[in-house]
Amino acid sequence: SAAVASPDSPPPGLDLGLVLIGDHDVPPGFALDVKQSGPYEQPASAPSWLSPLTQHAAGLYGYDRVWYDRQHHRAIIAQVVEYPIDKLASADAYSAAQDFKSNALKEFTIVEVSYARGFIVRYGTSIAAQGIFVHGSRAFSIAVLTRTTPSDTDIALTSRLVRIQATRAPPGPTE
C-alpha cells in the first residue's frame, strides 16, 4: 500500500478498464454509451483513524462502463473503484451493502462469487438488480436497471455479469 500511496507512483487506475467487463460480456441489444464510460478520479475520503495511511493518496481511481438497451428500457452499469489499501475497499463495500440492505426491496445471492452480495434497489425512477464484491483493493459493482421491478432474468443477468467480472478481477482478499 505504500507504493500506491506514494506521491511519486503513477496512478493505479490506469489499467482499470482492462479488468472491467466489456462489450462482448453483455447481451445483444445493449450499446455502450461512450460519454458515460471511462476512467475517473475522486478525492480520497477515509475515516480519521485511517488518515495516516491515506494522507499521500491523491484520490480514488475508478472506471465505469454504461450500456443501454433502449428498446427494452434497460441499462447495465459496471464499475470498479481502486482504493489505496485493501481495508478501505472492504470497508466501503461493506458500508454500501449495509445501505442497500436497509433500503432493498429484495436481497439475492450470488453463490459462485465469495462475499458477493445482490440487492434489488431503487435509483430514482429506476429499479436495479445490483451486485457488489471486493477483490483486494478494488471494489466492483454491476447493476441492471429497469423502469419496473427487475425480473428473474435481470437478476440472472446481474449474477452472470458478477461471475464474469470476478474471473477478470485481479486476485486479492475478498472479505
Secondary structure, 3 states (H helix, E strand, C coil): CHHHHCCCCCCHHHHHHHHCCCHHHCCCCCEECHHHCEEEEEECCCCHHHHHHHCCCCEEEEEEEEEEECCCCEEEEEEEEECCCHHHHHHHHHHHHHHHHHHCCEEEECCCCCCCEEEEEEECCEEEEEEEEEECCEEEEEEEEECCCCCHHHHHHHHHHHHHHHHHCCCCCCC
